[in-house]
Amino acid sequence: MQNNKSLYIDTEALSTLALVQAGLIKPIDKLMNKKEAKSVDANKLYKGVPFPFSFLLAPTGKKNLIVLKNIQKGEVIDLINEDKKVGYIRVDETFKIDTNKRLRNIYGTSDQSHPGVKKTTTRLGEIAVCGEYKVDYPLIEDSKKRIKDMIKKTNAKFVSSLMLTGNPFNRAHERVIRQAITDSDLLVIFLRKPFTDDILRYDIRYEALNRFIDNFIPKSKVIIIPFESTYVFSGNNEIILEALLAKNYGCNQLVIGKNHGGLGLHYDQNRLSSIFDHCKTIDINIKTIDEYVYCDTCNTLVSTQTCPHGQHHHVHYHSESIMGLINSGLVPPPILVRKEVSASILSALFPERFKNLQELHYSLVPGSGLIETKSEEQFYLKLIELYQTSSLT
């Protein structure tokens, strides 16, 4: 039995290879050779469709470098992830790449103070390999099947999509979701699942979002899909990649907020243009939604474009500020975060926080009179209701 040479790839590379293999970033359907990579990096097009940078596999590491320098065309190389064979590549070509230029193509800069640049630098090698490959990564195929089954089950004719981080999930996110489903048969929420440490763990964000959908949205209208936002979806061009991904998953529309970091309004040859100019050949509708704030005069959630009152009347849904409250163990005001969501997040972040939880529960909150064990999440829900009581004020 022949022992193949091996290349070691991280899970982020594996996930990206699987996306392409599954046809989810079409027209990209393979690793690019030197000629194709040079053309895409120069023209930002692949097969007539916008694509911001070449699709390459250039793994870092001393072992990988030795293998890449010595492999020949036609060799079959095993792909190893976390000490397990996850696929193979039949080598067609290897070629050197300019790592600084590649970083600039992805992020618009090669400055190491940029967090994306710094992270990608640690995992970017100097030699790329191309050729036919196959990888095994069940998450991607499972997501495809779930969306396809949901579309069939609901007989959805018009499917919208939304890329959501939810750090943390707040009332503005709720409004965007409600608006997105008003003109859609089905909304696919791609919940970001990055490969680096996030403000809130994925499972906590998933449960918080699920609390809202289970209790306040028709279940036949929404499906949550994990979205592993690899390096491909970084930098100034993420909307292009998100549009391609959503389209290839079967969605007809991508919904984004006007404060999306990748929107990138800019002047180009004396005219105002945007990233949308580069998405015209992608067969998907892109719908923008205004930023929402809470107005203390309107006494409700409003669009910044329609509220007549000044900014000094507005409460902004600033994720870092809301997380500052949560990380301090404080319950965010319900106008910022729904009580069911706050209770879900706080109980997950601070398990076994209270020494005498049952005593606190029966001493501080009204109940049914029955003696039963209460969870921390139930305690938070009742505590928030007390905070909202105003008969003595």
C-alpha positions in Angstrom: 0.0 0.0 0.0 1.4 3.4 -1.0 1.9 6.0 1.6 1.1 9.4 0.2 2.8 12.6 1.2 0.7 14.9 3.4 -0.2 18.6 3.7 -1.5 19.8 7.0 -4.4 22.3 6.9 -6.4 24.0 9.6 -10.2 23.8 9.9 -10.6 27.2 8.4 -8.9 26.0 5.2 -10.9 22.8 5.3 -14.2 24.6 5.6 -13.4 26.9 2.7 -12.4 24.0 0.5 -15.7 22.3 1.4 -17.7 25.4 0.5 -16.2 25.5 -3.0 -16.5 21.7 -3.4 -20.2 22.0 -2.6 -20.7 24.7 -5.2 -21.5 27.4 -2.7 -19.1 30.1 -4.0 -19.8 29.5 -7.7 -18.4 30.3 -10.2 -15.4 29.3 -8.1 -15.3 25.5 -8.5 -11.6 24.7 -8.0 -8.2 25.9 -6.8 -6.8 28.3 -9.2 -3.6 27.8 -11.1 -0.9 30.5 -11.5 -2.3 32.0 -14.6 -5.9 32.1 -13.3 -4.8 33.5 -10.0 -2.9 36.3 -11.7 -5.9 37.2 -13.8 -8.4 37.3 -11.0 -6.1 39.4 -8.7 -5.7 41.9 -11.6 -9.2 42.0 -12.9 -11.4 41.0 -9.9 -13.4 38.7 -12.2 -13.7 35.0 -12.6 -15.8 33.6 -15.5 -17.4 37.0 -15.9 -18.6 37.2 -12.2 -17.0 39.5 -9.6 -14.5 37.8 -7.4 -12.2 40.0 -5.3 -9.1 37.8 -5.1 -7.7 34.4 -6.3 -8.8 31.2 -4.6 -5.7 29.5 -3.4 -4.4 26.8 -1.0 -1.1 27.9 0.4 -0.7 26.3 3.9 2.0 27.4 6.2 4.5 25.4 8.2 7.9 23.8 7.8 6.6 20.3 6.9 4.2 21.7 4.3 7.0 23.9 2.8 9.2 20.8 2.3 6.4 18.8 0.7 5.4 21.7 -1.6 8.9 22.2 -2.8 9.3 18.6 -3.7 6.0 17.3 -5.1 5.5 16.6 -8.8 2.5 17.0 -11.1 0.2 14.1 -10.9 1.1 13.1 -7.3 -1.8 12.5 -4.9 -1.3 14.3 -1.6 -3.3 13.6 1.6 -4.9 16.5 3.4 -4.6 16.2 7.1 -6.6 18.2 9.7 -6.1 17.7 13.4 -4.2 14.4 12.8 -7.0 13.0 10.7 -7.0 12.5 6.9 -9.9 14.6 5.6 -9.2 14.4 1.8 -6.7 14.6 -0.9 -5.4 16.7 -3.8 -4.1 15.5 -7.1 -1.3 18.0 -7.9 -1.5 19.9 -11.1 0.9 22.8 -10.3 2.7 24.6 -7.5 3.8 28.2 -7.6 5.2 30.9 -5.3 2.9 33.7 -4.2 3.5 37.2 -3.0 2.1 37.1 0.5 2.0 40.9 1.0 0.1 41.3 -2.3 -2.4 38.6 -1.3 -3.1 40.3 2.0 -3.7 43.6 0.2 -6.1 41.9 -2.2 -8.1 40.4 0.6 -8.1 43.2 3.2 -7.0 46.3 1.2 -3.9 46.5 3.4 -1.0 44.4 4.5 -0.5 46.4 7.8 0.0 43.9 10.6 -1.9 46.1 13.0 -5.1 45.0 11.1 -6.5 42.0 13.0 -7.5 40.1 9.9 -4.1 40.7 8.3 -2.3 39.6 11.5 -4.4 36.4 11.7 -4.1 35.5 8.0 -0.3 36.1 8.0 0.1 33.3 10.6 -1.6 30.7 8.3 -0.5 31.9 4.9 2.4 30.0 3.3 4.6 31.1 0.4 3.8 28.3 -2.1 0.4 27.5 -3.5 -0.8 24.2 -4.8 -3.7 23.6 -7.2 -5.3 20.5 -8.7 -8.4 18.3 -8.3 -9.3 17.8 -4.7 -11.9 16.1 -2.4 -12.5 16.8 1.2 -14.9 15.5 3.8 -16.7 18.1 5.9 -20.3 17.1 6.8 -21.4 20.5 8.2 -21.5 22.1 4.8 -23.5 19.3 3.1 -25.9 19.2 6.2 -26.5 23.0 5.8 -27.3 22.6 2.1 -29.7 19.8 2.9 -31.5 21.6 5.7 -32.2 24.7 3.5 -33.3 22.6 0.6 -35.6 20.5 2.8 -37.0 23.7 4.4 -37.8 25.3 1.0 -39.5 22.1 -0.1 -41.5 21.8 3.2 -42.7 25.4 3.1 -43.1 25.6 -0.7 -41.1 28.8 -0.5 -41.0 30.7 -3.7 -39.0 33.8 -2.5 -36.2 33.2 0.0 -34.4 36.0 1.7 -31.1 35.7 3.6 -29.4 37.6 6.4 -25.9 37.3 7.7 -26.0 37.9 11.5 -23.5 37.9 14.3 -25.7 38.8 17.2 -23.0 39.9 19.7 -25.5 40.1 21.5 -28.8 39.6 19.8 -30.8 42.8 20.4 -34.1 44.6 19.6 -32.7 46.1 16.4 -31.9 42.6 15.1 -35.4 41.7 15.9 -36.8 44.5 13.7 -34.5 43.6 10.8 -35.7 40.0 11.0 -39.3 41.0 11.1 -38.8 43.4 8.1 -36.9 40.7 6.2 -39.8 38.2 6.4 -42.5 40.6 5.4 -41.8 40.2 1.7 -40.4 36.6 1.9 -41.7 33.1 2.1 -38.6 32.0 4.1 -35.7 33.8 5.8 -32.4 32.0 6.1 -30.4 33.5 8.9 -26.7 32.6 8.5 -25.4 32.9 12.1 -21.7 33.7 12.0 -19.4 31.1 13.5 -15.9 32.4 13.3 -12.7 30.4 13.8 -11.3 32.9 16.3 -12.5 33.7 19.8 -15.8 35.7 19.6 -17.4 38.1 22.0 -20.0 35.5 22.7 -19.7 31.8 22.1 -21.6 30.5 19.1 -23.8 28.2 21.2 -24.9 31.1 23.4 -25.7 33.3 20.5 -27.6 30.4 18.8 -29.7 29.8 21.9 -30.5 33.5 22.3 -31.6 33.8 18.7 -33.6 30.6 19.1 -35.4 32.0 22.1 -36.7 34.9 20.0 -37.7 32.7 17.0 -39.3 30.0 19.0 -41.5 32.4 20.9 -42.1 35.4 18.6 -41.7 34.4 14.9 -43.7 31.8 12.9 -41.3 28.8 12.8 -42.2 28.1 9.2 -40.7 31.5 8.2 -37.1 31.2 9.5 -34.2 28.7 9.6 -30.9 29.3 11.3 -27.7 28.0 9.5 -24.2 28.1 11.0 -22.0 30.3 8.8 -18.3 29.6 9.2 -17.0 33.0 8.2 -13.6 32.1 6.9 -10.9 34.4 5.6 -12.7 34.5 2.2 -15.4 36.6 3.8 -13.0 39.2 5.2 -12.0 42.7 4.2 -13.7 45.1 1.9 -15.3 42.6 -0.4 -17.3 40.5 2.0 -20.7 41.5 0.6 -19.7 40.1 -2.8 -18.9 36.8 -1.2 -22.0 36.8 1.0 -24.1 37.5 -2.1 -22.5 34.5 -3.9 -23.0 32.2 -0.9 -26.6 33.2 -0.4 -27.4 32.8 -4.1 -25.8 29.4 -4.3 -27.6 28.2 -1.2 -30.9 28.9 -3.1 -31.7 32.4 -1.8 -33.3 35.1 -3.9 -32.4 38.1 -1.7 -29.6 39.2 0.7 -30.7 41.7 3.4 -28.0 44.0 4.8 -28.0 47.0 7.1 -26.9 50.3 5.8 -24.2 50.3 8.5 -22.7 47.1 7.2 -18.9 47.3 7.4 -18.5 46.1 3.8 -20.9 48.5 2.2 -18.0 50.8 1.3 -19.6 53.8 -0.3 -16.9 55.7 -2.1 -16.2 58.1 -5.0 -15.0 56.6 -8.2 -14.3 58.8 -11.2 -16.4 61.6 -9.8 -19.5 59.5 -9.1 -20.8 58.0 -6.0 -20.6 54.2 -6.2 -20.7 51.3 -3.9 -19.9 47.6 -3.6 -23.3 47.0 -5.3 -21.8 48.1 -8.6 -19.7 44.9 -8.4 -22.7 42.7 -7.7 -24.7 43.5 -10.8 -23.9 40.2 -12.5 -24.7 38.1 -9.4 -28.3 37.0 -9.8 -29.6 38.0 -6.4 -31.5 41.0 -5.1 -29.7 43.0 -2.4 -32.0 44.8 0.0 -30.6 47.5 2.4 -32.3 48.3 5.7 -32.0 51.5 7.7 -30.2 51.7 11.1 -32.7 51.4 14.0 -32.6 53.3 17.3 -34.9 53.7 20.3 -36.3 57.3 20.4 -37.3 58.5 23.9 -39.8 60.9 22.3 -41.4 58.4 19.9 -41.2 55.9 22.7 -40.4 53.1 20.2 -37.9 51.6 17.8 -37.5 53.9 14.8 -35.4 54.2 11.6 -32.8 57.0 11.8 -34.1 58.0 8.3 -37.7 58.6 9.5 -37.4 59.9 13.1 -37.8 63.7 13.2 -36.0 64.0 16.6 -32.3 64.7 17.1 -29.6 62.2 18.0 -29.8 63.3 21.6 -33.2 61.5 21.8 -31.8 58.3 20.4 -30.6 55.2 22.2 -28.2 53.3 19.8 -27.9 49.5 19.7 -24.2 49.5 20.1 -23.1 45.9 20.5 -19.9 46.5 22.6 -21.8 48.7 25.0 -24.6 46.2 25.5 -22.0 43.4 26.0 -20.3 45.7 28.5 -23.4 45.5 30.7 -23.8 41.7 30.2 -20.2 41.0 30.9 -20.6 42.9 34.1 -23.4 40.7 35.1 -26.0 43.4 34.6 -29.4 42.9 32.9 -29.7 45.1 29.8 -32.8 47.3 29.7 -35.6 45.5 27.8 -35.7 48.3 25.2 -32.2 47.0 24.2 -32.5 43.3 24.7 -35.7 41.2 25.1 -35.9 39.6 28.6 -36.0 36.1 27.2 -32.8 36.7 25.4 -31.1 38.4 28.3 -32.0 35.5 30.6 -30.7 33.0 28.1 -27.3 34.8 27.8 -26.8 35.6 31.5 -27.6 32.1 32.6 -25.1 30.7 30.1 -22.3 33.2 30.9 -22.7 33.0 34.7 -23.6 29.4 35.6 -24.1 28.7 39.3 -23.7 32.4 40.0 -26.1 32.5 43.0 -25.3 30.6 46.1 -28.9 30.4 47.3 -30.8 30.5 44.1 -34.0 28.9 45.3 -34.1 31.1 48.4 -33.6 34.2 46.3 -36.3 33.1 43.9 -38.9 32.5 46.6 -38.0 35.6 48.6 -37.9 38.1 45.7 -40.3 37.1 43.0 -44.0 36.1 43.1 -44.8 32.5 42.2 -47.5 29.9 41.9 -47.2 28.8 45.6 -45.9 25.4 44.6 -42.5 24.3 45.8 -40.4 23.5 42.8 -36.8 23.9 41.7 -36.3 27.0 39.6 -33.5 27.5 37.0 -31.2 30.6 36.8 -32.9 31.5 33.5 -36.3 31.5 35.2 -34.9 33.6 38.0 -33.6 36.2 35.5 -36.9 36.3 33.7 -38.8 37.1 37.0 -36.1 39.6 38.1 -36.5 41.5 34.8 -40.2 41.6 35.3 -39.6 43.2 38.7 -37.3 45.8 37.1 -40.1 46.7 34.7 -42.7 47.2 37.6 -43.2 50.9 38.1 -46.2 51.2 40.4 -44.1 52.9 43.2 -42.3 55.4 40.9 
